[in-house]
């Protein structure tokens, strides 16, 4: 089903592009490199199981949970905006 002047499948392509962008953003935020034995924020030891599960971990579970609750702001999906389709 086309949406306005968009060709068939355009809406699905926008959805797929949005998902791909979100995955790329999430992968970029994942820790990498050598992890830490102690939390960078509170100084408590990071459990061995967490360090094995997430090799680049630098924070304990409670500090990471607090970080994850902070609001994040994302950009606009320009591929799906009307302005980018008109150019």
PDB file with one MODEL, atoms N, CA, C and O in Angstrom:
MODEL        1
ATOM      1  N   UNK A   1       0.849  -1.173   0.000  1.00  0.00           N
ATOM      2  CA  UNK A   1       0.000   0.000   0.000  1.00  0.00           C
ATOM      3  C   UNK A   1       0.896   1.237   0.000  1.00  0.00           C
ATOM      4  O   UNK A   1       1.742   1.404   0.878  1.00  0.00           O
ATOM      5  N   UNK A   2       0.701   2.085  -0.978  1.00  0.00           N
ATOM      6  CA  UNK A   2       1.491   3.307  -1.083  1.00  0.00           C
ATOM      7  C   UNK A   2       0.919   4.374  -0.170  1.00  0.00           C
ATOM      8  O   UNK A   2      -0.278   4.379   0.118  1.00  0.00           O
ATOM      9  N   UNK A   3       1.760   5.261   0.278  1.00  0.00           N
ATOM     10  CA  UNK A   3       1.358   6.341   1.163  1.00  0.00           C
ATOM     11  C   UNK A   3       1.558   7.653   0.419  1.00  0.00           C
ATOM     12  O   UNK A   3       2.688   8.135   0.325  1.00  0.00           O
ATOM     13  N   UNK A   4       0.493   8.243  -0.113  1.00  0.00           N
ATOM     14  CA  UNK A   4       0.635   9.480  -0.872  1.00  0.00           C
ATOM     15  C   UNK A   4       1.345   9.208  -2.178  1.00  0.00           C
ATOM     16  O   UNK A   4       0.910   8.362  -2.960  1.00  0.00           O
ATOM     17  N   UNK A   5       2.433   9.913  -2.422  1.00  0.00           N
ATOM     18  CA  UNK A   5       3.196   9.751  -3.655  1.00  0.00           C
ATOM     19  C   UNK A   5       4.301   8.718  -3.522  1.00  0.00           C
ATOM     20  O   UNK A   5       5.038   8.469  -4.477  1.00  0.00           O
ATOM     21  N   UNK A   6       4.419   8.128  -2.377  1.00  0.00           N
ATOM     22  CA  UNK A   6       5.485   7.152  -2.136  1.00  0.00           C
ATOM     23  C   UNK A   6       5.197   5.855  -2.896  1.00  0.00           C
ATOM     24  O   UNK A   6       4.037   5.465  -3.029  1.00  0.00           O
ATOM     25  N   UNK A   7       6.215   5.198  -3.386  1.00  0.00           N
ATOM     26  CA  UNK A   7       6.012   3.923  -4.076  1.00  0.00           C
ATOM     27  C   UNK A   7       5.640   2.809  -3.095  1.00  0.00           C
ATOM     28  O   UNK A   7       5.818   2.951  -1.886  1.00  0.00           O
ATOM     29  N   UNK A   8       5.132   1.722  -3.621  1.00  0.00           N
ATOM     30  CA  UNK A   8       4.795   0.570  -2.782  1.00  0.00           C
ATOM     31  C   UNK A   8       6.030   0.119  -2.004  1.00  0.00           C
ATOM     32  O   UNK A   8       7.129   0.038  -2.552  1.00  0.00           O
ATOM     33  N   UNK A   9       5.835  -0.167  -0.751  1.00  0.00           N
ATOM     34  CA  UNK A   9       6.930  -0.648   0.087  1.00  0.00           C
ATOM     35  C   UNK A   9       7.746   0.448   0.741  1.00  0.00           C
ATOM     36  O   UNK A   9       8.638   0.152   1.536  1.00  0.00           O
ATOM     37  N   UNK A  10       7.470   1.710   0.430  1.00  0.00           N
ATOM     38  CA  UNK A  10       8.278   2.807   0.974  1.00  0.00           C
ATOM     39  C   UNK A  10       8.137   2.920   2.490  1.00  0.00           C
ATOM     40  O   UNK A  10       9.110   3.202   3.190  1.00  0.00           O
ATOM     41  N   UNK A  11       6.931   2.702   2.991  1.00  0.00           N
ATOM     42  CA  UNK A  11       6.714   2.808   4.434  1.00  0.00           C
ATOM     43  C   UNK A  11       7.497   1.714   5.151  1.00  0.00           C
ATOM     44  O   UNK A  11       8.119   1.963   6.184  1.00  0.00           O
ATOM     45  N   UNK A  12       7.463   0.495   4.599  1.00  0.00           N
ATOM     46  CA  UNK A  12       8.209  -0.605   5.204  1.00  0.00           C
ATOM     47  C   UNK A  12       9.708  -0.324   5.163  1.00  0.00           C
ATOM     48  O   UNK A  12      10.425  -0.659   6.106  1.00  0.00           O
ATOM     49  N   UNK A  13      10.187   0.288   4.081  1.00  0.00           N
ATOM     50  CA  UNK A  13      11.610   0.638   3.991  1.00  0.00           C
ATOM     51  C   UNK A  13      11.986   1.653   5.065  1.00  0.00           C
ATOM     52  O   UNK A  13      13.067   1.569   5.647  1.00  0.00           O
ATOM     53  N   UNK A  14      11.097   2.613   5.332  1.00  0.00           N
ATOM     54  CA  UNK A  14      11.358   3.600   6.380  1.00  0.00           C
ATOM     55  C   UNK A  14      11.431   2.930   7.739  1.00  0.00           C
ATOM     56  O   UNK A  14      12.288   3.261   8.558  1.00  0.00           O
ATOM     57  N   UNK A  15      10.524   1.982   7.978  1.00  0.00           N
ATOM     58  CA  UNK A  15      10.531   1.262   9.251  1.00  0.00           C
ATOM     59  C   UNK A  15      11.826   0.469   9.398  1.00  0.00           C
ATOM     60  O   UNK A  15      12.459   0.504  10.452  1.00  0.00           O
ATOM     61  N   UNK A  16      12.219  -0.242   8.346  1.00  0.00           N
ATOM     62  CA  UNK A  16      13.450  -1.037   8.387  1.00  0.00           C
ATOM     63  C   UNK A  16      14.667  -0.151   8.592  1.00  0.00           C
ATOM     64  O   UNK A  16      15.574  -0.515   9.341  1.00  0.00           O
ATOM     65  N   UNK A  17      14.706   1.009   7.938  1.00  0.00           N
ATOM     66  CA  UNK A  17      15.829   1.933   8.109  1.00  0.00           C
ATOM     67  C   UNK A  17      15.887   2.461   9.538  1.00  0.00           C
ATOM     68  O   UNK A  17      16.971   2.612  10.103  1.00  0.00           O
ATOM     69  N   UNK A  18      14.727   2.739  10.121  1.00  0.00           N
ATOM     70  CA  UNK A  18      14.692   3.217  11.507  1.00  0.00           C
ATOM     71  C   UNK A  18      15.224   2.146  12.458  1.00  0.00           C
ATOM     72  O   UNK A  18      15.970   2.452  13.388  1.00  0.00           O
ATOM     73  N   UNK A  19      14.842   0.893  12.225  1.00  0.00           N
ATOM     74  CA  UNK A  19      15.315  -0.213  13.066  1.00  0.00           C
ATOM     75  C   UNK A  19      16.824  -0.385  12.906  1.00  0.00           C
ATOM     76  O   UNK A  19      17.534  -0.565  13.894  1.00  0.00           O
ATOM     77  N   UNK A  20      17.320  -0.329  11.662  1.00  0.00           N
ATOM     78  CA  UNK A  20      18.765  -0.463  11.422  1.00  0.00           C
ATOM     79  C   UNK A  20      19.539   0.656  12.113  1.00  0.00           C
ATOM     80  O   UNK A  20      20.592   0.414  12.703  1.00  0.00           O
ATOM     81  N   UNK A  21      19.014   1.891  12.039  1.00  0.00           N
ATOM     82  CA  UNK A  21      19.676   3.011  12.702  1.00  0.00           C
ATOM     83  C   UNK A  21      19.708   2.831  14.214  1.00  0.00           C
ATOM     84  O   UNK A  21      20.719   3.119  14.855  1.00  0.00           O
ATOM     85  N   UNK A  22      18.600   2.353  14.788  1.00  0.00           N
ATOM     86  CA  UNK A  22      18.538   2.135  16.236  1.00  0.00           C
ATOM     87  C   UNK A  22      19.513   1.047  16.662  1.00  0.00           C
ATOM     88  O   UNK A  22      20.165   1.174  17.698  1.00  0.00           O
ATOM     89  N   UNK A  23      19.623  -0.023  15.874  1.00  0.00           N
ATOM     90  CA  UNK A  23      20.577  -1.095  16.192  1.00  0.00           C
ATOM     91  C   UNK A  23      22.015  -0.591  16.113  1.00  0.00           C
ATOM     92  O   UNK A  23      22.832  -0.892  16.982  1.00  0.00           O
ATOM     93  N   UNK A  24      22.318   0.171  15.075  1.00  0.00           N
ATOM     94  CA  UNK A  24      23.675   0.706  14.940  1.00  0.00           C
ATOM     95  C   UNK A  24      24.012   1.628  16.111  1.00  0.00           C
ATOM     96  O   UNK A  24      25.132   1.608  16.621  1.00  0.00           O
ATOM     97  N   UNK A  25      23.046   2.427  16.529  1.00  0.00           N
ATOM     98  CA  UNK A  25      23.263   3.325  17.660  1.00  0.00           C
ATOM     99  C   UNK A  25      23.480   2.543  18.953  1.00  0.00           C
ATOM    100  O   UNK A  25      24.358   2.880  19.747  1.00  0.00           O
ATOM    101  N   UNK A  26      22.682   1.504  19.161  1.00  0.00           N
ATOM    102  CA  UNK A  26      22.829   0.683  20.373  1.00  0.00           C
ATOM    103  C   UNK A  26      24.166  -0.042  20.391  1.00  0.00           C
ATOM    104  O   UNK A  26      24.814  -0.126  21.434  1.00  0.00           O
ATOM    105  N   UNK A  27      24.582  -0.566  19.241  1.00  0.00           N
ATOM    106  CA  UNK A  27      25.876  -1.262  19.169  1.00  0.00           C
ATOM    107  C   UNK A  27      27.028  -0.302  19.426  1.00  0.00           C
ATOM    108  O   UNK A  27      28.026  -0.683  20.036  1.00  0.00           O
ATOM    109  N   UNK A  28      26.901   0.929  18.971  1.00  0.00           N
ATOM    110  CA  UNK A  28      27.958   1.920  19.178  1.00  0.00           C
ATOM    111  C   UNK A  28      28.091   2.297  20.650  1.00  0.00           C
ATOM    112  O   UNK A  28      29.177   2.658  21.102  1.00  0.00           O
ATOM    113  N   UNK A  29      26.986   2.216  21.402  1.00  0.00           N
ATOM    114  CA  UNK A  29      27.022   2.571  22.823  1.00  0.00           C
ATOM    115  C   UNK A  29      27.472   1.424  23.707  1.00  0.00           C
ATOM    116  O   UNK A  29      27.750   1.638  24.887  1.00  0.00           O
ATOM    117  N   UNK A  30      27.552   0.211  23.171  1.00  0.00           N
ATOM    118  CA  UNK A  30      27.974  -0.931  23.986  1.00  0.00           C
ATOM    119  C   UNK A  30      29.439  -0.789  24.371  1.00  0.00           C
ATOM    120  O   UNK A  30      30.252  -0.326  23.570  1.00  0.00           O
ATOM    121  N   UNK A  31      29.777  -1.184  25.586  1.00  0.00           N
ATOM    122  CA  UNK A  31      31.169  -1.074  26.016  1.00  0.00           C
ATOM    123  C   UNK A  31      32.074  -2.005  25.217  1.00  0.00           C
ATOM    124  O   UNK A  31      31.668  -3.089  24.798  1.00  0.00           O
ATOM    125  N   UNK A  32      33.290  -1.563  25.021  1.00  0.00           N
ATOM    126  CA  UNK A  32      34.264  -2.392  24.318  1.00  0.00           C
ATOM    127  C   UNK A  32      35.622  -2.196  24.980  1.00  0.00           C
ATOM    128  O   UNK A  32      35.811  -1.283  25.783  1.00  0.00           O
ATOM    129  N   UNK A  33      36.542  -3.048  24.638  1.00  0.00           N
ATOM    130  CA  UNK A  33      37.866  -2.961  25.220  1.00  0.00           C
ATOM    131  C   UNK A  33      37.928  -3.631  26.580  1.00  0.00           C
ATOM    132  O   UNK A  33      37.057  -4.420  26.946  1.00  0.00           O
ATOM    133  N   UNK A  34      38.949  -3.309  27.300  1.00  0.00           N
ATOM    134  CA  UNK A  34      39.134  -3.911  28.627  1.00  0.00           C
ATOM    135  C   UNK A  34      38.128  -3.336  29.610  1.00  0.00           C
ATOM    136  O   UNK A  34      37.930  -2.122  29.674  1.00  0.00           O
ATOM    137  N   UNK A  35      37.503  -4.206  30.367  1.00  0.00           N
ATOM    138  CA  UNK A  35      36.556  -3.775  31.385  1.00  0.00           C
ATOM    139  C   UNK A  35      37.290  -3.372  32.658  1.00  0.00           C
ATOM    140  O   UNK A  35      38.515  -3.246  32.677  1.00  0.00           O
ATOM    141  N   UNK A  36      36.532  -3.176  33.693  1.00  0.00           N
ATOM    142  CA  UNK A  36      37.104  -2.764  34.962  1.00  0.00           C
ATOM    143  C   UNK A  36      36.640  -3.725  36.052  1.00  0.00           C
ATOM    144  O   UNK A  36      35.542  -4.276  35.970  1.00  0.00           O
ATOM    145  N   UNK A  37      37.454  -3.924  37.050  1.00  0.00           N
ATOM    146  CA  UNK A  37      37.071  -4.782  38.178  1.00  0.00           C
ATOM    147  C   UNK A  37      36.233  -4.007  39.183  1.00  0.00           C
ATOM    148  O   UNK A  37      35.512  -4.605  39.981  1.00  0.00           O
ATOM    149  N   UNK A  38      36.323  -2.678  39.151  1.00  0.00           N
ATOM    150  CA  UNK A  38      35.558  -1.829  40.059  1.00  0.00           C
ATOM    151  C   UNK A  38      34.737  -0.839  39.251  1.00  0.00           C
ATOM    152  O   UNK A  38      35.153  -0.399  38.179  1.00  0.00           O
ATOM    153  N   UNK A  39      33.571  -0.496  39.772  1.00  0.00           N
ATOM    154  CA  UNK A  39      32.661   0.444  39.113  1.00  0.00           C
ATOM    155  C   UNK A  39      33.305   1.833  39.045  1.00  0.00           C
ATOM    156  O   UNK A  39      33.870   2.314  40.027  1.00  0.00           O
ATOM    157  N   UNK A  40      33.211   2.467  37.879  1.00  0.00           N
ATOM    158  CA  UNK A  40      33.781   3.801  37.709  1.00  0.00           C
ATOM    159  C   UNK A  40      33.017   4.861  38.492  1.00  0.00           C
ATOM    160  O   UNK A  40      33.571   5.913  38.814  1.00  0.00           O
ATOM    161  N   UNK A  41      31.751   4.594  38.799  1.00  0.00           N
ATOM    162  CA  UNK A  41      30.937   5.604  39.467  1.00  0.00           C
ATOM    163  C   UNK A  41      30.949   5.477  40.982  1.00  0.00           C
ATOM    164  O   UNK A  41      31.123   6.472  41.686  1.00  0.00           O
ATOM    165  N   UNK A  42      30.763   4.254  41.495  1.00  0.00           N
ATOM    166  CA  UNK A  42      30.651   4.106  42.954  1.00  0.00           C
ATOM    167  C   UNK A  42      31.853   3.407  43.592  1.00  0.00           C
ATOM    168  O   UNK A  42      32.003   3.445  44.813  1.00  0.00           O
ATOM    169  N   UNK A  43      32.708   2.773  42.794  1.00  0.00           N
ATOM    170  CA  UNK A  43      33.888   2.109  43.322  1.00  0.00           C
ATOM    171  C   UNK A  43      33.664   0.700  43.837  1.00  0.00           C
ATOM    172  O   UNK A  43      34.612   0.043  44.267  1.00  0.00           O
ATOM    173  N   UNK A  44      32.429   0.225  43.802  1.00  0.00           N
ATOM    174  CA  UNK A  44      32.128  -1.145  44.249  1.00  0.00           C
ATOM    175  C   UNK A  44      32.676  -2.150  43.234  1.00  0.00           C
ATOM    176  O   UNK A  44      32.786  -1.834  42.049  1.00  0.00           O
ATOM    177  N   UNK A  45      33.018  -3.350  43.686  1.00  0.00           N
ATOM    178  CA  UNK A  45      33.504  -4.361  42.749  1.00  0.00           C
ATOM    179  C   UNK A  45      32.397  -4.803  41.784  1.00  0.00           C
ATOM    180  O   UNK A  45      31.239  -4.953  42.173  1.00  0.00           O
ATOM    181  N   UNK A  46      32.775  -5.003  40.533  1.00  0.00           N
ATOM    182  CA  UNK A  46      31.837  -5.508  39.526  1.00  0.00           C
ATOM    183  C   UNK A  46      31.880  -7.027  39.600  1.00  0.00           C
ATOM    184  O   UNK A  46      32.961  -7.610  39.512  1.00  0.00           O
ATOM    185  N   UNK A  47      30.721  -7.692  39.761  1.00  0.00           N
ATOM    186  CA  UNK A  47      30.702  -9.152  39.884  1.00  0.00           C
ATOM    187  C   UNK A  47      31.337  -9.838  38.669  1.00  0.00           C
ATOM    188  O   UNK A  47      31.217  -9.371  37.536  1.00  0.00           O
ATOM    189  N   UNK A  48      32.006 -10.945  38.935  1.00  0.00           N
ATOM    190  CA  UNK A  48      32.691 -11.707  37.880  1.00  0.00           C
ATOM    191  C   UNK A  48      31.718 -12.124  36.776  1.00  0.00           C
ATOM    192  O   UNK A  48      32.069 -12.091  35.597  1.00  0.00           O
ATOM    193  N   UNK A  49      30.498 -12.516  37.153  1.00  0.00           N
ATOM    194  CA  UNK A  49      29.511 -12.946  36.155  1.00  0.00           C
ATOM    195  C   UNK A  49      29.188 -11.802  35.187  1.00  0.00           C
ATOM    196  O   UNK A  49      29.033 -12.036  33.989  1.00  0.00           O
ATOM    197  N   UNK A  50      29.087 -10.584  35.690  1.00  0.00           N
ATOM    198  CA  UNK A  50      28.814  -9.428  34.817  1.00  0.00           C
ATOM    199  C   UNK A  50      30.000  -9.166  33.894  1.00  0.00           C
ATOM    200  O   UNK A  50      29.817  -8.855  32.717  1.00  0.00           O
ATOM    201  N   UNK A  51      31.198  -9.288  34.419  1.00  0.00           N
ATOM    202  CA  UNK A  51      32.385  -9.045  33.583  1.00  0.00           C
ATOM    203  C   UNK A  51      32.523 -10.101  32.491  1.00  0.00           C
ATOM    204  O   UNK A  51      32.998  -9.802  31.395  1.00  0.00           O
ATOM    205  N   UNK A  52      32.108 -11.346  32.786  1.00  0.00           N
ATOM    206  CA  UNK A  52      32.145 -12.395  31.755  1.00  0.00           C
ATOM    207  C   UNK A  52      31.056 -12.166  30.702  1.00  0.00           C
ATOM    208  O   UNK A  52      31.286 -12.347  29.506  1.00  0.00           O
ATOM    209  N   UNK A  53      29.872 -11.765  31.165  1.00  0.00           N
ATOM    210  CA  UNK A  53      28.748 -11.565  30.251  1.00  0.00           C
ATOM    211  C   UNK A  53      28.937 -10.327  29.377  1.00  0.00           C
ATOM    212  O   UNK A  53      28.531 -10.327  28.215  1.00  0.00           O
ATOM    213  N   UNK A  54      29.540  -9.285  29.915  1.00  0.00           N
ATOM    214  CA  UNK A  54      29.743  -8.022  29.208  1.00  0.00           C
ATOM    215  C   UNK A  54      31.195  -7.602  29.390  1.00  0.00           C
ATOM    216  O   UNK A  54      31.510  -6.831  30.297  1.00  0.00           O
ATOM    217  N   UNK A  55      32.088  -8.108  28.527  1.00  0.00           N
ATOM    218  CA  UNK A  55      33.530  -7.933  28.736  1.00  0.00           C
ATOM    219  C   UNK A  55      34.006  -6.493  28.934  1.00  0.00           C
ATOM    220  O   UNK A  55      34.987  -6.284  29.648  1.00  0.00           O
ATOM    221  N   UNK A  56      33.366  -5.509  28.346  1.00  0.00           N
ATOM    222  CA  UNK A  56      33.824  -4.129  28.489  1.00  0.00           C
ATOM    223  C   UNK A  56      33.147  -3.371  29.613  1.00  0.00           C
ATOM    224  O   UNK A  56      33.245  -2.145  29.670  1.00  0.00           O
ATOM    225  N   UNK A  57      32.458  -4.073  30.515  1.00  0.00           N
ATOM    226  CA  UNK A  57      31.692  -3.403  31.577  1.00  0.00           C
ATOM    227  C   UNK A  57      32.598  -2.568  32.460  1.00  0.00           C
ATOM    228  O   UNK A  57      33.659  -3.015  32.895  1.00  0.00           O
ATOM    229  N   UNK A  58      32.155  -1.337  32.717  1.00  0.00           N
ATOM    230  CA  UNK A  58      32.914  -0.433  33.570  1.00  0.00           C
ATOM    231  C   UNK A  58      32.086   0.080  34.745  1.00  0.00           C
ATOM    232  O   UNK A  58      32.570   0.847  35.577  1.00  0.00           O
ATOM    233  N   UNK A  59      30.812  -0.362  34.795  1.00  0.00           N
ATOM    234  CA  UNK A  59      29.939   0.046  35.893  1.00  0.00           C
ATOM    235  C   UNK A  59      29.225  -1.170  36.468  1.00  0.00           C
ATOM    236  O   UNK A  59      29.043  -2.177  35.783  1.00  0.00           O
ATOM    237  N   UNK A  60      28.824  -1.068  37.733  1.00  0.00           N
ATOM    238  CA  UNK A  60      28.058  -2.144  38.361  1.00  0.00           C
ATOM    239  C   UNK A  60      26.619  -2.095  37.851  1.00  0.00           C
ATOM    240  O   UNK A  60      26.226  -1.149  37.168  1.00  0.00           O
ATOM    241  N   UNK A  61      25.855  -3.102  38.181  1.00  0.00           N
ATOM    242  CA  UNK A  61      24.482  -3.193  37.679  1.00  0.00           C
ATOM    243  C   UNK A  61      23.637  -2.015  38.159  1.00  0.00           C
ATOM    244  O   UNK A  61      22.887  -1.439  37.371  1.00  0.00           O
ATOM    245  N   UNK A  62      23.746  -1.649  39.435  1.00  0.00           N
ATOM    246  CA  UNK A  62      22.898  -0.563  39.950  1.00  0.00           C
ATOM    247  C   UNK A  62      23.260   0.779  39.314  1.00  0.00           C
ATOM    248  O   UNK A  62      22.362   1.559  38.997  1.00  0.00           O
ATOM    249  N   UNK A  63      24.531   1.065  39.120  1.00  0.00           N
ATOM    250  CA  UNK A  63      24.928   2.326  38.483  1.00  0.00           C
ATOM    251  C   UNK A  63      24.529   2.338  37.007  1.00  0.00           C
ATOM    252  O   UNK A  63      24.111   3.372  36.486  1.00  0.00           O
ATOM    253  N   UNK A  64      24.655   1.198  36.338  1.00  0.00           N
ATOM    254  CA  UNK A  64      24.251   1.131  34.943  1.00  0.00           C
ATOM    255  C   UNK A  64      22.739   1.286  34.810  1.00  0.00           C
ATOM    256  O   UNK A  64      22.262   1.913  33.864  1.00  0.00           O
ATOM    257  N   UNK A  65      21.985   0.722  35.746  1.00  0.00           N
ATOM    258  CA  UNK A  65      20.523   0.880  35.736  1.00  0.00           C
ATOM    259  C   UNK A  65      20.152   2.355  35.880  1.00  0.00           C
ATOM    260  O   UNK A  65      19.246   2.839  35.202  1.00  0.00           O
ATOM    261  N   UNK A  66      20.849   3.062  36.760  1.00  0.00           N
ATOM    262  CA  UNK A  66      20.591   4.495  36.932  1.00  0.00           C
ATOM    263  C   UNK A  66      20.930   5.261  35.658  1.00  0.00           C
ATOM    264  O   UNK A  66      20.205   6.180  35.276  1.00  0.00           O
ATOM    265  N   UNK A  67      22.020   4.890  35.001  1.00  0.00           N
ATOM    266  CA  UNK A  67      22.392   5.532  33.732  1.00  0.00           C
ATOM    267  C   UNK A  67      21.332   5.297  32.668  1.00  0.00           C
ATOM    268  O   UNK A  67      20.990   6.203  31.907  1.00  0.00           O
ATOM    269  N   UNK A  68      20.814   4.072  32.619  1.00  0.00           N
ATOM    270  CA  UNK A  68      19.828   3.724  31.600  1.00  0.00           C
ATOM    271  C   UNK A  68      18.508   4.460  31.796  1.00  0.00           C
ATOM    272  O   UNK A  68      17.754   4.639  30.839  1.00  0.00           O
ATOM    273  N   UNK A  69      18.220   4.888  33.018  1.00  0.00           N
ATOM    274  CA  UNK A  69      16.970   5.597  33.291  1.00  0.00           C
ATOM    275  C   UNK A  69      17.043   7.066  32.892  1.00  0.00           C
ATOM    276  O   UNK A  69      16.007   7.717  32.758  1.00  0.00           O
ATOM    277  N   UNK A  70      18.238   7.595  32.702  1.00  0.00           N
ATOM    278  CA  UNK A  70      18.372   9.001  32.310  1.00  0.00           C
ATOM    279  C   UNK A  70      17.782   9.184  30.915  1.00  0.00           C
ATOM    280  O   UNK A  70      17.911   8.307  30.061  1.00  0.00           O
ATOM    281  N   UNK A  71      17.138  10.319  30.689  1.00  0.00           N
ATOM    282  CA  UNK A  71      16.535  10.533  29.363  1.00  0.00           C
ATOM    283  C   UNK A  71      17.609  10.680  28.290  1.00  0.00           C
ATOM    284  O   UNK A  71      18.665  11.271  28.513  1.00  0.00           O
ATOM    285  N   UNK A  72      17.308  10.129  27.134  1.00  0.00           N
ATOM    286  CA  UNK A  72      18.198  10.276  25.989  1.00  0.00           C
ATOM    287  C   UNK A  72      17.424  10.926  24.863  1.00  0.00           C
ATOM    288  O   UNK A  72      16.211  10.755  24.751  1.00  0.00           O
ATOM    289  N   UNK A  73      18.106  11.648  24.056  1.00  0.00           N
ATOM    290  CA  UNK A  73      17.475  12.351  22.948  1.00  0.00           C
ATOM    291  C   UNK A  73      18.083  11.834  21.652  1.00  0.00           C
ATOM    292  O   UNK A  73      19.301  11.723  21.514  1.00  0.00           O
ATOM    293  N   UNK A  74      17.212  11.524  20.716  1.00  0.00           N
ATOM    294  CA  UNK A  74      17.707  11.003  19.450  1.00  0.00           C
ATOM    295  C   UNK A  74      17.385  11.984  18.334  1.00  0.00           C
ATOM    296  O   UNK A  74      16.551  12.877  18.483  1.00  0.00           O
ATOM    297  N   UNK A  75      18.054  11.797  17.239  1.00  0.00           N
ATOM    298  CA  UNK A  75      17.849  12.660  16.091  1.00  0.00           C
ATOM    299  C   UNK A  75      16.620  12.265  15.295  1.00  0.00           C
ATOM    300  O   UNK A  75      15.911  11.318  15.635  1.00  0.00           O
ATOM    301  N   UNK A  76      16.393  12.988  14.264  1.00  0.00           N
ATOM    302  CA  UNK A  76      15.256  12.734  13.389  1.00  0.00           C
ATOM    303  C   UNK A  76      15.685  11.779  12.293  1.00  0.00           C
ATOM    304  O   UNK A  76      16.793  11.885  11.767  1.00  0.00           O
ATOM    305  N   UNK A  77      14.817  10.854  11.950  1.00  0.00           N
ATOM    306  CA  UNK A  77      15.087   9.954  10.832  1.00  0.00           C
ATOM    307  C   UNK A  77      14.873  10.754   9.552  1.00  0.00           C
ATOM    308  O   UNK A  77      13.748  10.869   9.066  1.00  0.00           O
ATOM    309  N   UNK A  78      15.946  11.301   9.014  1.00  0.00           N
ATOM    310  CA  UNK A  78      15.835  12.163   7.832  1.00  0.00           C
ATOM    311  C   UNK A  78      15.356  11.405   6.601  1.00  0.00           C
ATOM    312  O   UNK A  78      14.748  12.001   5.712  1.00  0.00           O
ATOM    313  N   UNK A  79      15.617  10.112   6.534  1.00  0.00           N
ATOM    314  CA  UNK A  79      15.161   9.361   5.363  1.00  0.00           C
ATOM    315  C   UNK A  79      13.648   9.328   5.301  1.00  0.00           C
ATOM    316  O   UNK A  79      13.076   9.252   4.214  1.00  0.00           O
ATOM    317  N   UNK A  80      12.994   9.383   6.444  1.00  0.00           N
ATOM    318  CA  UNK A  80      11.550   9.299   6.490  1.00  0.00           C
ATOM    319  C   UNK A  80      10.862  10.650   6.521  1.00  0.00           C
ATOM    320  O   UNK A  80       9.632  10.703   6.548  1.00  0.00           O
ATOM    321  N   UNK A  81      11.610  11.743   6.518  1.00  0.00           N
ATOM    322  CA  UNK A  81      10.984  13.050   6.601  1.00  0.00           C
ATOM    323  C   UNK A  81      10.539  13.518   5.230  1.00  0.00           C
ATOM    324  O   UNK A  81      11.118  13.145   4.209  1.00  0.00           O
ATOM    325  N   UNK A  82       9.520  14.326   5.224  1.00  0.00           N
ATOM    326  CA  UNK A  82       8.961  14.825   3.970  1.00  0.00           C
ATOM    327  C   UNK A  82       9.975  15.705   3.233  1.00  0.00           C
ATOM    328  O   UNK A  82      10.067  15.656   2.007  1.00  0.00           O
ATOM    329  N   UNK A  83      10.740  16.513   3.987  1.00  0.00           N
ATOM    330  CA  UNK A  83      11.705  17.415   3.350  1.00  0.00           C
ATOM    331  C   UNK A  83      12.722  16.647   2.525  1.00  0.00           C
ATOM    332  O   UNK A  83      13.066  17.074   1.422  1.00  0.00           O
ATOM    333  N   UNK A  84      13.216  15.510   3.041  1.00  0.00           N
ATOM    334  CA  UNK A  84      14.232  14.784   2.304  1.00  0.00           C
ATOM    335  C   UNK A  84      13.654  14.105   1.060  1.00  0.00           C
ATOM    336  O   UNK A  84      14.387  13.829   0.110  1.00  0.00           O
ATOM    337  N   UNK A  85      12.340  13.834   1.059  1.00  0.00           N
ATOM    338  CA  UNK A  85      11.725  13.226  -0.110  1.00  0.00           C
ATOM    339  C   UNK A  85      11.462  14.237  -1.206  1.00  0.00           C
ATOM    340  O   UNK A  85      11.378  13.880  -2.381  1.00  0.00           O
ATOM    341  N   UNK A  86      11.331  15.506  -0.825  1.00  0.00           N
ATOM    342  CA  UNK A  86      11.035  16.541  -1.817  1.00  0.00           C
ATOM    343  C   UNK A  86      12.265  17.004  -2.568  1.00  0.00           C
ATOM    344  O   UNK A  86      12.140  17.645  -3.612  1.00  0.00           O
ATOM    345  N   UNK A  87      13.438  16.701  -2.073  1.00  0.00           N
ATOM    346  CA  UNK A  87      14.671  17.174  -2.725  1.00  0.00           C
ATOM    347  C   UNK A  87      15.119  16.241  -3.808  1.00  0.00           C
ATOM    348  O   UNK A  87      16.136  16.489  -4.455  1.00  0.00           O
TER     349      UNK A  87
ENDMDL
END
